């Protein structure tokens, strides 16, 4: 069972927003880049979580 099955898309989107805010407040370029990559990963998890939920709902 993947993590995207456990948490809601909103959970992942909220984490993505948090990391984007941290990136915006960071003074170091490498840190900004890393935080934005983490946010992108959370966005991808949100997308996958939505897909899983859509498939589940269609199967019911």
CHARMM internal coordinates of N, CA and C (Angstrom, degrees):
IC EDIT
DIST 1 N 1 CA 1.4569
DIST 1 CA 1 C 1.5189
ANGL 1 N 1 CA 1 C 108.20
DIST 1 C 2 N 1.3287
ANGL 1 CA 1 C 2 N 116.61
DIHE 1 N 1 CA 1 C 2 N 122.47
DIST 2 N 2 CA 1.4526
ANGL 1 C 2 N 2 CA 121.55
DIHE 1 CA 1 C 2 N 2 CA 179.03
DIST 2 CA 2 C 1.5233
ANGL 2 N 2 CA 2 C 111.70
DIHE 1 C 2 N 2 CA 2 C -81.01
DIST 2 C 3 N 1.3065
ANGL 2 CA 2 C 3 N 114.97
DIHE 2 N 2 CA 2 C 3 N 159.10
DIST 3 N 3 CA 1.4566
ANGL 2 C 3 N 3 CA 120.61
DIHE 2 CA 2 C 3 N 3 CA -178.64
DIST 3 CA 3 C 1.5332
ANGL 3 N 3 CA 3 C 111.63
DIHE 2 C 3 N 3 CA 3 C -60.71
DIST 3 C 4 N 1.3279
ANGL 3 CA 3 C 4 N 117.07
DIHE 3 N 3 CA 3 C 4 N -30.08
DIST 4 N 4 CA 1.4646
ANGL 3 C 4 N 4 CA 119.72
DIHE 3 CA 3 C 4 N 4 CA -179.21
DIST 4 CA 4 C 1.5283
ANGL 4 N 4 CA 4 C 112.25
DIHE 3 C 4 N 4 CA 4 C -67.49
DIST 4 C 5 N 1.3190
ANGL 4 CA 4 C 5 N 117.38
DIHE 4 N 4 CA 4 C 5 N -13.40
DIST 5 N 5 CA 1.4666
ANGL 4 C 5 N 5 CA 121.49
DIHE 4 CA 4 C 5 N 5 CA 175.88
DIST 5 CA 5 C 1.5282
ANGL 5 N 5 CA 5 C 111.41
DIHE 4 C 5 N 5 CA 5 C -86.15
DIST 5 C 6 N 1.3160
ANGL 5 CA 5 C 6 N 116.95
DIHE 5 N 5 CA 5 C 6 N -20.14
DIST 6 N 6 CA 1.4620
ANGL 5 C 6 N 6 CA 121.53
DIHE 5 CA 5 C 6 N 6 CA -175.17
DIST 6 CA 6 C 1.5244
ANGL 6 N 6 CA 6 C 112.13
DIHE 5 C 6 N 6 CA 6 C -87.42
DIST 6 C 7 N 1.3266
ANGL 6 CA 6 C 7 N 116.39
DIHE 6 N 6 CA 6 C 7 N -43.66
DIST 7 N 7 CA 1.4627
ANGL 6 C 7 N 7 CA 121.40
DIHE 6 CA 6 C 7 N 7 CA -175.13
DIST 7 CA 7 C 1.5314
ANGL 7 N 7 CA 7 C 111.19
DIHE 6 C 7 N 7 CA 7 C -103.93
DIST 7 C 8 N 1.3220
ANGL 7 CA 7 C 8 N 115.19
DIHE 7 N 7 CA 7 C 8 N 157.48
DIST 8 N 8 CA 1.4631
ANGL 7 C 8 N 8 CA 120.78
DIHE 7 CA 7 C 8 N 8 CA -179.72
DIST 8 CA 8 C 1.5229
ANGL 8 N 8 CA 8 C 110.69
DIHE 7 C 8 N 8 CA 8 C -80.22
DIST 8 C 9 N 1.3245
ANGL 8 CA 8 C 9 N 116.86
DIHE 8 N 8 CA 8 C 9 N 160.09
DIST 9 N 9 CA 1.4686
ANGL 8 C 9 N 9 CA 119.75
DIHE 8 CA 8 C 9 N 9 CA 175.03
DIST 9 CA 9 C 1.5396
ANGL 9 N 9 CA 9 C 111.52
DIHE 8 C 9 N 9 CA 9 C -57.06
DIST 9 C 10 N 1.3267
ANGL 9 CA 9 C 10 N 116.66
DIHE 9 N 9 CA 9 C 10 N -36.63
DIST 10 N 10 CA 1.4640
ANGL 9 C 10 N 10 CA 119.99
DIHE 9 CA 9 C 10 N 10 CA 179.46
DIST 10 CA 10 C 1.5215
ANGL 10 N 10 CA 10 C 110.98
DIHE 9 C 10 N 10 CA 10 C -60.96
DIST 10 C 11 N 1.3094
ANGL 10 CA 10 C 11 N 117.37
DIHE 10 N 10 CA 10 C 11 N -40.34
DIST 11 N 11 CA 1.4645
ANGL 10 C 11 N 11 CA 121.17
DIHE 10 CA 10 C 11 N 11 CA 177.99
DIST 11 CA 11 C 1.5292
ANGL 11 N 11 CA 11 C 109.81
DIHE 10 C 11 N 11 CA 11 C -56.07
DIST 11 C 12 N 1.3198
ANGL 11 CA 11 C 12 N 116.55
DIHE 11 N 11 CA 11 C 12 N -48.93
DIST 12 N 12 CA 1.4626
ANGL 11 C 12 N 12 CA 120.44
DIHE 11 CA 11 C 12 N 12 CA -178.57
DIST 12 CA 12 C 1.5229
ANGL 12 N 12 CA 12 C 112.02
DIHE 11 C 12 N 12 CA 12 C -67.17
DIST 12 C 13 N 1.3192
ANGL 12 CA 12 C 13 N 117.50
DIHE 12 N 12 CA 12 C 13 N -38.96
DIST 13 N 13 CA 1.4679
ANGL 12 C 13 N 13 CA 120.06
DIHE 12 CA 12 C 13 N 13 CA 178.45
DIST 13 CA 13 C 1.5332
ANGL 13 N 13 CA 13 C 111.47
DIHE 12 C 13 N 13 CA 13 C -65.45
DIST 13 C 14 N 1.3135
ANGL 13 CA 13 C 14 N 116.10
DIHE 13 N 13 CA 13 C 14 N -38.91
DIST 14 N 14 CA 1.4658
ANGL 13 C 14 N 14 CA 120.01
DIHE 13 CA 13 C 14 N 14 CA 176.88
DIST 14 CA 14 C 1.5284
ANGL 14 N 14 CA 14 C 110.80
DIHE 13 C 14 N 14 CA 14 C -62.00
DIST 14 C 15 N 1.3346
ANGL 14 CA 14 C 15 N 116.77
DIHE 14 N 14 CA 14 C 15 N -42.36
DIST 15 N 15 CA 1.4753
ANGL 14 C 15 N 15 CA 119.68
DIHE 14 CA 14 C 15 N 15 CA 178.48
DIST 15 CA 15 C 1.5279
ANGL 15 N 15 CA 15 C 109.87
DIHE 14 C 15 N 15 CA 15 C -64.93
DIST 15 C 16 N 1.3336
ANGL 15 CA 15 C 16 N 116.82
DIHE 15 N 15 CA 15 C 16 N -40.00
DIST 16 N 16 CA 1.4692
ANGL 15 C 16 N 16 CA 120.13
DIHE 15 CA 15 C 16 N 16 CA 179.02
DIST 16 CA 16 C 1.5293
ANGL 16 N 16 CA 16 C 110.17
DIHE 15 C 16 N 16 CA 16 C -60.72
DIST 16 C 17 N 1.3237
ANGL 16 CA 16 C 17 N 117.11
DIHE 16 N 16 CA 16 C 17 N -43.60
DIST 17 N 17 CA 1.4608
ANGL 16 C 17 N 17 CA 120.67
DIHE 16 CA 16 C 17 N 17 CA 178.39
DIST 17 CA 17 C 1.5277
ANGL 17 N 17 CA 17 C 111.21
DIHE 16 C 17 N 17 CA 17 C -62.12
DIST 17 C 18 N 1.3174
ANGL 17 CA 17 C 18 N 116.27
DIHE 17 N 17 CA 17 C 18 N -40.93
DIST 18 N 18 CA 1.4710
ANGL 17 C 18 N 18 CA 120.09
DIHE 17 CA 17 C 18 N 18 CA 178.23
DIST 18 CA 18 C 1.5232
ANGL 18 N 18 CA 18 C 111.01
DIHE 17 C 18 N 18 CA 18 C -59.28
DIST 18 C 19 N 1.3201
ANGL 18 CA 18 C 19 N 116.33
DIHE 18 N 18 CA 18 C 19 N -46.31
DIST 19 N 19 CA 1.4564
ANGL 18 C 19 N 19 CA 119.30
DIHE 18 CA 18 C 19 N 19 CA -177.45
DIST 19 CA 19 C 1.5234
ANGL 19 N 19 CA 19 C 112.03
DIHE 18 C 19 N 19 CA 19 C -70.96
DIST 19 C 20 N 1.3248
ANGL 19 CA 19 C 20 N 117.70
DIHE 19 N 19 CA 19 C 20 N -32.12
DIST 20 N 20 CA 1.4671
ANGL 19 C 20 N 20 CA 119.34
DIHE 19 CA 19 C 20 N 20 CA 175.20
DIST 20 CA 20 C 1.5208
ANGL 20 N 20 CA 20 C 110.45
DIHE 19 C 20 N 20 CA 20 C -66.86
DIST 20 C 21 N 1.3198
ANGL 20 CA 20 C 21 N 117.10
DIHE 20 N 20 CA 20 C 21 N -39.67
DIST 21 N 21 CA 1.4651
ANGL 20 C 21 N 21 CA 120.26
DIHE 20 CA 20 C 21 N 21 CA 177.48
DIST 21 CA 21 C 1.5291
ANGL 21 N 21 CA 21 C 110.19
DIHE 20 C 21 N 21 CA 21 C -63.51
DIST 21 C 22 N 1.3205
ANGL 21 CA 21 C 22 N 116.70
DIHE 21 N 21 CA 21 C 22 N -42.09
DIST 22 N 22 CA 1.4671
ANGL 21 C 22 N 22 CA 120.18
DIHE 21 CA 21 C 22 N 22 CA 177.81
DIST 22 CA 22 C 1.5253
ANGL 22 N 22 CA 22 C 110.54
DIHE 21 C 22 N 22 CA 22 C -63.04
DIST 22 C 23 N 1.3198
ANGL 22 CA 22 C 23 N 116.44
DIHE 22 N 22 CA 22 C 23 N -40.08
DIST 23 N 23 CA 1.4690
ANGL 22 C 23 N 23 CA 120.37
DIHE 22 CA 22 C 23 N 23 CA 178.48
DIST 23 CA 23 C 1.5229
ANGL 23 N 23 CA 23 C 110.37
DIHE 22 C 23 N 23 CA 23 C -63.22
DIST 23 C 24 N 1.3224
ANGL 23 CA 23 C 24 N 116.63
DIHE 23 N 23 CA 23 C 24 N -42.77
DIST 24 N 24 CA 1.4628
ANGL 23 C 24 N 24 CA 120.41
DIHE 23 CA 23 C 24 N 24 CA 179.91
DIST 24 CA 24 C 1.5235
ANGL 24 N 24 CA 24 C 112.08
DIHE 23 C 24 N 24 CA 24 C -63.06
DIST 24 C 25 N 1.3208
ANGL 24 CA 24 C 25 N 116.38
DIHE 24 N 24 CA 24 C 25 N -29.54
DIST 25 N 25 CA 1.4701
ANGL 24 C 25 N 25 CA 120.72
DIHE 24 CA 24 C 25 N 25 CA -178.24
DIST 25 CA 25 C 1.5273
ANGL 25 N 25 CA 25 C 113.16
DIHE 24 C 25 N 25 CA 25 C -91.53
DIST 25 C 26 N 1.3048
ANGL 25 CA 25 C 26 N 116.75
DIHE 25 N 25 CA 25 C 26 N -4.46
DIST 26 N 26 CA 1.4561
ANGL 25 C 26 N 26 CA 120.47
DIHE 25 CA 25 C 26 N 26 CA -178.23
DIST 26 CA 26 C 1.5252
ANGL 26 N 26 CA 26 C 110.78
DIHE 25 C 26 N 26 CA 26 C -82.57
DIST 26 C 27 N 1.3175
ANGL 26 CA 26 C 27 N 115.65
DIHE 26 N 26 CA 26 C 27 N 141.94
DIST 27 N 27 CA 1.4628
ANGL 26 C 27 N 27 CA 120.76
DIHE 26 CA 26 C 27 N 27 CA 179.78
DIST 27 CA 27 C 1.5280
ANGL 27 N 27 CA 27 C 112.57
DIHE 26 C 27 N 27 CA 27 C -92.53
DIST 27 C 28 N 1.3106
ANGL 27 CA 27 C 28 N 117.48
DIHE 27 N 27 CA 27 C 28 N -18.89
DIST 28 N 28 CA 1.4597
ANGL 27 C 28 N 28 CA 121.56
DIHE 27 CA 27 C 28 N 28 CA -175.39
DIST 28 CA 28 C 1.5261
ANGL 28 N 28 CA 28 C 110.88
DIHE 27 C 28 N 28 CA 28 C -96.20
DIST 28 C 29 N 1.3065
ANGL 28 CA 28 C 29 N 115.81
DIHE 28 N 28 CA 28 C 29 N 129.30
DIST 29 N 29 CA 1.4673
ANGL 28 C 29 N 29 CA 121.53
DIHE 28 CA 28 C 29 N 29 CA -176.26
DIST 29 CA 29 C 1.5257
ANGL 29 N 29 CA 29 C 112.28
DIHE 28 C 29 N 29 CA 29 C -59.53
DIST 29 C 30 N 1.3220
ANGL 29 CA 29 C 30 N 117.10
DIHE 29 N 29 CA 29 C 30 N -43.98
DIST 30 N 30 CA 1.4688
ANGL 29 C 30 N 30 CA 120.34
DIHE 29 CA 29 C 30 N 30 CA -178.00
DIST 30 CA 30 C 1.5317
ANGL 30 N 30 CA 30 C 110.39
DIHE 29 C 30 N 30 CA 30 C -65.55
DIST 30 C 31 N 1.3267
ANGL 30 CA 30 C 31 N 116.87
DIHE 30 N 30 CA 30 C 31 N -38.88
DIST 31 N 31 CA 1.4636
ANGL 30 C 31 N 31 CA 120.51
DIHE 30 CA 30 C 31 N 31 CA 177.81
DIST 31 CA 31 C 1.5224
ANGL 31 N 31 CA 31 C 110.35
DIHE 30 C 31 N 31 CA 31 C -65.16
DIST 31 C 32 N 1.3339
ANGL 31 CA 31 C 32 N 117.04
DIHE 31 N 31 CA 31 C 32 N -43.76
DIST 32 N 32 CA 1.4740
ANGL 31 C 32 N 32 CA 120.90
DIHE 31 CA 31 C 32 N 32 CA 177.36
DIST 32 CA 32 C 1.5214
ANGL 32 N 32 CA 32 C 110.73
DIHE 31 C 32 N 32 CA 32 C -57.01
DIST 32 C 33 N 1.3201
ANGL 32 CA 32 C 33 N 115.21
DIHE 32 N 32 CA 32 C 33 N -46.31
DIST 33 N 33 CA 1.4645
ANGL 32 C 33 N 33 CA 120.42
DIHE 32 CA 32 C 33 N 33 CA -178.85
DIST 33 CA 33 C 1.5299
ANGL 33 N 33 CA 33 C 110.98
DIHE 32 C 33 N 33 CA 33 C -61.01
DIST 33 C 34 N 1.3188
ANGL 33 CA 33 C 34 N 116.02
DIHE 33 N 33 CA 33 C 34 N -45.48
DIST 34 N 34 CA 1.4681
ANGL 33 C 34 N 34 CA 120.46
DIHE 33 CA 33 C 34 N 34 CA -179.40
DIST 34 CA 34 C 1.5231
ANGL 34 N 34 CA 34 C 110.96
DIHE 33 C 34 N 34 CA 34 C -63.84
DIST 34 C 35 N 1.3301
ANGL 34 CA 34 C 35 N 117.32
DIHE 34 N 34 CA 34 C 35 N -45.32
DIST 35 N 35 CA 1.4667
ANGL 34 C 35 N 35 CA 120.70
DIHE 34 CA 34 C 35 N 35 CA -179.98
DIST 35 CA 35 C 1.5206
ANGL 35 N 35 CA 35 C 111.49
DIHE 34 C 35 N 35 CA 35 C -63.48
DIST 35 C 36 N 1.3068
ANGL 35 CA 35 C 36 N 117.41
DIHE 35 N 35 CA 35 C 36 N -36.85
DIST 36 N 36 CA 1.4733
ANGL 35 C 36 N 36 CA 120.40
DIHE 35 CA 35 C 36 N 36 CA 177.52
DIST 36 CA 36 C 1.5239
ANGL 36 N 36 CA 36 C 111.49
DIHE 35 C 36 N 36 CA 36 C -68.21
DIST 36 C 37 N 1.3177
ANGL 36 CA 36 C 37 N 117.16
DIHE 36 N 36 CA 36 C 37 N -34.23
DIST 37 N 37 CA 1.4642
ANGL 36 C 37 N 37 CA 120.25
DIHE 36 CA 36 C 37 N 37 CA 176.28
DIST 37 CA 37 C 1.5318
ANGL 37 N 37 CA 37 C 110.37
DIHE 36 C 37 N 37 CA 37 C -66.46
DIST 37 C 38 N 1.3208
ANGL 37 CA 37 C 38 N 116.05
DIHE 37 N 37 CA 37 C 38 N -39.69
DIST 38 N 38 CA 1.4653
ANGL 37 C 38 N 38 CA 120.23
DIHE 37 CA 37 C 38 N 38 CA 177.43
DIST 38 CA 38 C 1.5275
ANGL 38 N 38 CA 38 C 109.13
DIHE 37 C 38 N 38 CA 38 C -63.29
DIST 38 C 39 N 1.3229
ANGL 38 CA 38 C 39 N 117.56
DIHE 38 N 38 CA 38 C 39 N -44.14
DIST 39 N 39 CA 1.4670
ANGL 38 C 39 N 39 CA 121.28
DIHE 38 CA 38 C 39 N 39 CA 178.67
DIST 39 CA 39 C 1.5286
ANGL 39 N 39 CA 39 C 110.70
DIHE 38 C 39 N 39 CA 39 C -60.81
DIST 39 C 40 N 1.3183
ANGL 39 CA 39 C 40 N 116.75
DIHE 39 N 39 CA 39 C 40 N -40.83
DIST 40 N 40 CA 1.4673
ANGL 39 C 40 N 40 CA 120.75
DIHE 39 CA 39 C 40 N 40 CA 178.16
DIST 40 CA 40 C 1.5332
ANGL 40 N 40 CA 40 C 110.99
DIHE 39 C 40 N 40 CA 40 C -62.43
DIST 40 C 41 N 1.3124
ANGL 40 CA 40 C 41 N 116.37
DIHE 40 N 40 CA 40 C 41 N -39.03
DIST 41 N 41 CA 1.4620
ANGL 40 C 41 N 41 CA 120.77
DIHE 40 CA 40 C 41 N 41 CA 177.62
DIST 41 CA 41 C 1.5229
ANGL 41 N 41 CA 41 C 110.87
DIHE 40 C 41 N 41 CA 41 C -63.69
DIST 41 C 42 N 1.3397
ANGL 41 CA 41 C 42 N 116.66
DIHE 41 N 41 CA 41 C 42 N -43.31
DIST 42 N 42 CA 1.4657
ANGL 41 C 42 N 42 CA 119.87
DIHE 41 CA 41 C 42 N 42 CA 176.91
DIST 42 CA 42 C 1.5332
ANGL 42 N 42 CA 42 C 111.28
DIHE 41 C 42 N 42 CA 42 C -62.80
DIST 42 C 43 N 1.3291
ANGL 42 CA 42 C 43 N 117.61
DIHE 42 N 42 CA 42 C 43 N -38.17
DIST 43 N 43 CA 1.4688
ANGL 42 C 43 N 43 CA 120.07
DIHE 42 CA 42 C 43 N 43 CA 176.00
DIST 43 CA 43 C 1.5242
ANGL 43 N 43 CA 43 C 111.15
DIHE 42 C 43 N 43 CA 43 C -61.55
DIST 43 C 44 N 1.3197
ANGL 43 CA 43 C 44 N 116.03
DIHE 43 N 43 CA 43 C 44 N -40.82
DIST 44 N 44 CA 1.4677
ANGL 43 C 44 N 44 CA 120.21
DIHE 43 CA 43 C 44 N 44 CA 178.23
DIST 44 CA 44 C 1.5334
ANGL 44 N 44 CA 44 C 110.88
DIHE 43 C 44 N 44 CA 44 C -64.87
DIST 44 C 45 N 1.3134
ANGL 44 CA 44 C 45 N 116.56
DIHE 44 N 44 CA 44 C 45 N -40.89
DIST 45 N 45 CA 1.4652
ANGL 44 C 45 N 45 CA 119.70
DIHE 44 CA 44 C 45 N 45 CA 176.98
DIST 45 CA 45 C 1.5270
ANGL 45 N 45 CA 45 C 110.92
DIHE 44 C 45 N 45 CA 45 C -63.27
DIST 45 C 46 N 1.3218
ANGL 45 CA 45 C 46 N 117.55
DIHE 45 N 45 CA 45 C 46 N -37.82
DIST 46 N 46 CA 1.4693
ANGL 45 C 46 N 46 CA 120.97
DIHE 45 CA 45 C 46 N 46 CA 177.17
DIST 46 CA 46 C 1.5237
ANGL 46 N 46 CA 46 C 110.19
DIHE 45 C 46 N 46 CA 46 C -62.73
DIST 46 C 47 N 1.3235
ANGL 46 CA 46 C 47 N 116.29
DIHE 46 N 46 CA 46 C 47 N -43.62
DIST 47 N 47 CA 1.4702
ANGL 46 C 47 N 47 CA 120.69
DIHE 46 CA 46 C 47 N 47 CA 179.28
DIST 47 CA 47 C 1.5251
ANGL 47 N 47 CA 47 C 110.73
DIHE 46 C 47 N 47 CA 47 C -62.21
DIST 47 C 48 N 1.3174
ANGL 47 CA 47 C 48 N 116.45
DIHE 47 N 47 CA 47 C 48 N -44.78
DIST 48 N 48 CA 1.4650
ANGL 47 C 48 N 48 CA 119.83
DIHE 47 CA 47 C 48 N 48 CA 179.97
DIST 48 CA 48 C 1.5274
ANGL 48 N 48 CA 48 C 111.44
DIHE 47 C 48 N 48 CA 48 C -66.70
DIST 48 C 49 N 1.3193
ANGL 48 CA 48 C 49 N 116.35
DIHE 48 N 48 CA 48 C 49 N -37.91
DIST 49 N 49 CA 1.4606
ANGL 48 C 49 N 49 CA 120.49
DIHE 48 CA 48 C 49 N 49 CA 177.60
DIST 49 CA 49 C 1.5241
ANGL 49 N 49 CA 49 C 110.55
DIHE 48 C 49 N 49 CA 49 C -62.45
DIST 49 C 50 N 1.3295
ANGL 49 CA 49 C 50 N 116.73
DIHE 49 N 49 CA 49 C 50 N -41.30
DIST 50 N 50 CA 1.4744
ANGL 49 C 50 N 50 CA 120.40
DIHE 49 CA 49 C 50 N 50 CA 176.95
DIST 50 CA 50 C 1.5223
ANGL 50 N 50 CA 50 C 111.13
DIHE 49 C 50 N 50 CA 50 C -62.40
DIST 50 C 51 N 1.3204
ANGL 50 CA 50 C 51 N 116.60
DIHE 50 N 50 CA 50 C 51 N -43.07
DIST 51 N 51 CA 1.4644
ANGL 50 C 51 N 51 CA 120.28
DIHE 50 CA 50 C 51 N 51 CA 179.71
DIST 51 CA 51 C 1.5242
ANGL 51 N 51 CA 51 C 110.77
DIHE 50 C 51 N 51 CA 51 C -61.28
DIST 51 C 52 N 1.3065
ANGL 51 CA 51 C 52 N 116.49
DIHE 51 N 51 CA 51 C 52 N -44.49
DIST 52 N 52 CA 1.4683
ANGL 51 C 52 N 52 CA 120.40
DIHE 51 CA 51 C 52 N 52 CA -179.71
DIST 52 CA 52 C 1.5215
ANGL 52 N 52 CA 52 C 110.26
DIHE 51 C 52 N 52 CA 52 C -61.99
DIST 52 C 53 N 1.3191
ANGL 52 CA 52 C 53 N 116.79
DIHE 52 N 52 CA 52 C 53 N -43.81
DIST 53 N 53 CA 1.4667
ANGL 52 C 53 N 53 CA 120.38
DIHE 52 CA 52 C 53 N 53 CA -179.95
DIST 53 CA 53 C 1.5281
ANGL 53 N 53 CA 53 C 111.32
DIHE 52 C 53 N 53 CA 53 C -66.20
DIST 53 C 54 N 1.3182
ANGL 53 CA 53 C 54 N 117.59
DIHE 53 N 53 CA 53 C 54 N -36.94
DIST 54 N 54 CA 1.4585
ANGL 53 C 54 N 54 CA 121.11
DIHE 53 CA 53 C 54 N 54 CA 178.46
DIST 54 CA 54 C 1.5269
ANGL 54 N 54 CA 54 C 110.74
DIHE 53 C 54 N 54 CA 54 C -64.84
DIST 54 C 55 N 1.3249
ANGL 54 CA 54 C 55 N 115.86
DIHE 54 N 54 CA 54 C 55 N -43.60
DIST 55 N 55 CA 1.4666
ANGL 54 C 55 N 55 CA 120.32
DIHE 54 CA 54 C 55 N 55 CA 179.02
DIST 55 CA 55 C 1.5270
ANGL 55 N 55 CA 55 C 110.36
DIHE 54 C 55 N 55 CA 55 C -64.39
DIST 55 C 56 N 1.3206
ANGL 55 CA 55 C 56 N 116.48
DIHE 55 N 55 CA 55 C 56 N -42.38
DIST 56 N 56 CA 1.4753
ANGL 55 C 56 N 56 CA 120.28
DIHE 55 CA 55 C 56 N 56 CA 178.32
DIST 56 CA 56 C 1.5251
ANGL 56 N 56 CA 56 C 111.45
DIHE 55 C 56 N 56 CA 56 C -60.29
DIST 56 C 57 N 1.3265
ANGL 56 CA 56 C 57 N 116.39
DIHE 56 N 56 CA 56 C 57 N -45.12
DIST 57 N 57 CA 1.4603
ANGL 56 C 57 N 57 CA 120.97
DIHE 56 CA 56 C 57 N 57 CA -178.91
DIST 57 CA 57 C 1.5263
ANGL 57 N 57 CA 57 C 111.16
DIHE 56 C 57 N 57 CA 57 C -65.11
DIST 57 C 58 N 1.3211
ANGL 57 CA 57 C 58 N 116.30
DIHE 57 N 57 CA 57 C 58 N -37.91
DIST 58 N 58 CA 1.4642
ANGL 57 C 58 N 58 CA 120.18
DIHE 57 CA 57 C 58 N 58 CA 179.42
DIST 58 CA 58 C 1.5331
ANGL 58 N 58 CA 58 C 111.12
DIHE 57 C 58 N 58 CA 58 C -67.60
DIST 58 C 59 N 1.3233
ANGL 58 CA 58 C 59 N 116.47
DIHE 58 N 58 CA 58 C 59 N -30.93
DIST 59 N 59 CA 1.4546
ANGL 58 C 59 N 59 CA 121.05
DIHE 58 CA 58 C 59 N 59 CA -178.66
DIST 59 CA 59 C 1.5382
ANGL 59 N 59 CA 59 C 112.65
DIHE 58 C 59 N 59 CA 59 C -77.54
DIST 59 C 60 N 1.3095
ANGL 59 CA 59 C 60 N 116.31
DIHE 59 N 59 CA 59 C 60 N -18.57
DIST 60 N 60 CA 1.4656
ANGL 59 C 60 N 60 CA 119.62
DIHE 59 CA 59 C 60 N 60 CA -176.75
DIST 60 CA 60 C 1.5002
ANGL 60 N 60 CA 60 C 111.99
DIHE 59 C 60 N 60 CA 60 C -80.16
END
COOR INIT
IC SEED 1 N 1 CA 1 C
IC BUILD
